[in-house]
Amino acid sequence: MQEKNKKKKIISNSYVSKSIFDTEKIAKNIAKNAKVNDIYCLKGDLGVGKTVIAKAIGNFFNVNDNISSPTFTILKSYNLNNKKIKKIHHFDLYRIKNLQELENIGFSDYLYDEDSIVLIEWPEVAHDLLPNHYKTITIKKVMNDNSELVEDERLIMYEEK
């Protein structure tokens, strides 16, 4: 008997955020559906709101620590008081230049931590190490009809495979 190839369903949503409050609300809505071993790749230009998303996800899980971008430490881990998800591992790979650097810090071990979720800012350098089940949150600044940036407005695109 031949088994049918099942295609994974792709879920994709786009949101318009007009403020940091809106961005936090969108992130918390995404966090409501988080499961153990979820990996969230946070993409976007410098200063677009990736860390705002990470903070809001942490706040959803009642992280007591001040969540900030781990630009210089590369990784911050937060313990959770949650029945299923016990930790959040938050990476900022902005300064990472190659896969060897990721291997040196044990990056892959965190991806498969059985009781955690992983947030990765600047995930592009790690693409070849990511499992197929990661989710992507892309944040873009919004331009008006005159090609001028609209202050505080963002387009947030969420995709999971």
HUGI-V45084 format. One record per residue. RES is the residue in one small letter. OMEGA is omega in whole degrees, 0 to 359 (none if undefined). BURIAL is # if it has 16 or more other ideal C-beta (glycine too) atoms within 10 Angstrom, else .. Layout:
RES/OMEGA/BURIAL  RES/OMEGA/BURIAL
//
This chain:
m/182/.  q/179/.  e/179/.  k/173/.  n/179/.  k/175/.  k/176/.  k/178/.  k/177/.  i/177/.  i/182/.  s/178/.  n/175/.  s/181/.  y/172/#  v/177/.  s/179/#  k/181/.  s/175/.  i/178/.  f/177/.  d/180/#  t/178/#  e/180/#  k/178/.  i/181/#  a/179/#  k/176/.  n/176/.  i/182/#  a/180/#  k/183/.  n/181/.  a/178/#  k/175/.  v/179/.  n/175/#  d/177/#  i/180/#  y/176/#  c/183/#  l/185/#  k/177/#  g/180/#  d/177/.  l/176/.  g/184/.  v/178/#  g/179/#  k/180/#  t/175/#  v/177/#  i/181/#  a/179/#  k/182/#  a/177/#  i/176/#  g/178/#  n/177/.  f/180/#  f/176/#  n/174/.  v/182/#  n/181/.  d/174/.  n/181/.  i/176/#  s/181/.  s/181/#  p/185/#  t/184/.  f/179/.  t/181/.  i/185/#  l/167/#  k/177/#  s/182/.  y/176/#  n/181/.  l/172/#  n/185/.  n/183/.  k/185/.  k/182/.  i/186/#  k/184/#  k/167/#  i/173/#  h/185/#  h/180/#  f/167/#  d/186/#  l/183/#  y/184/.  r/181/.  i/184/#  k/185/.  n/183/.  l/180/.  q/178/.  e/178/.  l/178/#  e/180/.  n/180/.  i/179/.  g/184/.  f/184/#  s/179/.  d/180/.  y/180/#  l/184/#  y/175/.  d/192/.  e/183/.  d/185/.  s/165/#  i/184/#  v/175/#  l/183/#  i/172/#  e/182/#  w/186/#  p/189/#  e/182/.  v/183/#  a/188/#  h/183/.  d/180/.  l/185/.  l/173/#  p/184/.  n/188/.  h/182/.  y/178/#  k/182/#  t/173/#  i/181/#  t/182/#  i/179/#  k/173/.  k/183/#  v/177/.  m/176/.  n/182/.  d/179/.  n/181/.  s/176/.  e/178/.  l/175/.  v/183/.  e/175/.  d/180/.  e/182/#  r/169/#  l/181/#  i/181/#  m/181/.  y/178/#  e/172/.  e/181/#  k/none/.
//
